[in-house]
Amino acid sequence: MISSIQLKSCIFALKLNIVEQFIPDFSIDLKAGDSTWKSPSNIALVKYWGKKGDQLPANPSVSFTLSEATTQTNVKWTPKSGADAKKTFLFEGEENPKFGEKTFRFFEKIKPYAPWLDELDLIIDTNNTFPHSSGIASSASGMSAMAFNVMSMEKQMNPNLTEDYFYQKASFLARIGSGSACRSVYGGLVEWGETPSIQSASDVFGIPYPNPVDPVFQDYQDTILLVDVGQKKVSSTVGHGLLKGHPFGESRYQVAHQNLENLASIFQSGDLDGFIKIVESEALMLHALMMSSQPYFILMKPNTLAIIEKIWTYREETKIPVCFTLDAGANVHMLYPAAFKQNVLEFVNAELVGYCQKKKYLCDSVGSGPQQQ
Ligand code: PMV
């Protein structure tokens, strides 16, 4: 019989192995090369809010990968010409050292897993399909696009690596850049974070949601109402940090595990009422955590609440299964089946655009994941 201490140390060794497999054991000899990856943003249904250790999630989360909100990043690499590797960062064709800093910090953090980055001169050229400062998080699409380019470098040196390894390590690296970015690595529904109901789930990378999913969720729509497009007042790094010692932290984590477990039968059967209850409650709980942390803060705006009220009334009157979710900001993501696209867009244009900054909204939907260009 195996004791619980033995079991725990087996699990610990296994986890160590998962991370160790990402440390390269081949000789590093990169030639000049070039790659371009286009990677999407994602919207969480069960939210990641709170971390532990080295950017590991305090609770599991699941998201829809989007299709239209993407970052495209081209990287050109050459063996370094001087003692120090030279790195140039362009955003929308213009040199942008400020945006570059975040990427270079990311390179520092992933050095044990991609030591060749120190040996290369790089020119990085990146573009978003969504307007900059629109309140759409560019870190998920940007970090995942960058992680794929780093993996393309690895593939040049080690062409036999498997597709599973390529994607797993891309997700592992993206996570180190920005937690939620690890979920942008696959299309459809993506899960991240260990939880008893999903055996293959991991804290160190995202996985394609492994259980059956009704076709209604395959082309779900996300209409993003841009309520506030400015710089966020509180960064998500600070927000995650405030979950340490949060009075509701532990119970929140339990609810997240439970919601994920309950979503399994909802995803399988296409139970939209059940879906709405979990998704809206997750969005409000995320903001309730912000409002009850110390220091507390509010990221919703009066127009966020006005839109939520309107969605509830519309749903009640029309029985159209449209719901909302929020990320760490004031914008409202309206989620609904593709069959109701026309009705919902008529509703948006008639009743909701007035609450959006400059009457702007973006139409997105569930997408198939990153693509090499
Ligand atoms: O990946 P981060 O550190 O930007 O955190 C994202 C947090 C939320 O968007 C609020 C929730 C989520 O799971 O994406």
Residues whose N, C-alpha, C, O or C-beta is under 5 A from the ligand:
A	BS01	PMV	A44 V46 K47 Y48 S61 S178 G179 S180 A181 S236 D327 A328
